[in-house]
């Protein structure tokens, strides 16, 4: 297999790992409920009820969005981590 075909898959796996890490940081109750909703709907958005959509939004609010963004940036950025650090704090 050529390297230009391997690199996109490595990126996809790094993104999936970051998403899984943040998903596992949810409480056990939230993870169980999210899994239940996704199993019932078979992952199809049009099969999720309004009540379940509201619950999924609430569970998404519990995620560390800044941390997830940083992890996703680290997964897809060609620059090393040391070059992406900010010099100013906002």
N, C-alpha and C positions, 0 to 999 in steps of 0.2 A: 504494500500500500504506500502511495506517495505521501510525502510530508504535507503537501498542500491540501490533501483530503483528510489528514489526521487532525490538523490544527483546529478546524471548526468544531469537530467533535469534542476535543479537549475543552474548548470554550463552553460548549453546551453542558458538558459534565460539571465544569466549575460553577456555572450559573445554577444548575440543579442542586449542587451541594450547598451553595449559599442559601437557596430557598428552603431546602430541607433543614438546615441548621436553625434558621429563624422560625420555621414551623414548629420544630421540636422545643423551642423556648416558650411556646404557648402553654397555658395550664393544661393539665390532663383533661379536665372537663371540656375546655374549648376544643382541644384536638379531637376528642371523642365525638363531640357534637358536629364539628365541621366534617369529619369523616362520615358520620351518619347521613348528613344532608347530601354530601356528594355521592354516596352510595345509592341513596333513594332516587336521586335525580339522574344517576348514571353519568354525571358530569355535564349534562346538557342544561345550559342556562335557562332555556324556555320551560324546563320542567321543575324549576325551583319556585316555590310559592313565595308570595310577598313577605310572609313572616320569616321564612328561612333566609331570604335575601337580606332582610334587616339584621338577622342574627349573624350572617356572614360578614356584613359590614362592621358590626360591633366587634367581632373577633379580629378583623383586619386592623381596627384601631388599636388593638392591644399589641400589635407587632411593633418592633423597633425599626421604624421606617428609615431613620438616618443611618443606623447601623447596617440595615439591609442595603441601602443605596451605596454605602462605602464598600461593602463586601461584593456587590455586583460590579461596581466600578473596578475593583481590584481584579475581578475575574475576567473582565473584557478589555481592560486597558493594556496597551502594549508597553506602557511606561512602568518602571519599577515603583514600588510603594514609596521609596524615599524621595522621588521626584514629585510626587503628587501631594505631599504634605503642605498645608498652608503655612505661610510665615506670619500672617496676621490672624488674630482671633476676633471674631465678629460678635 
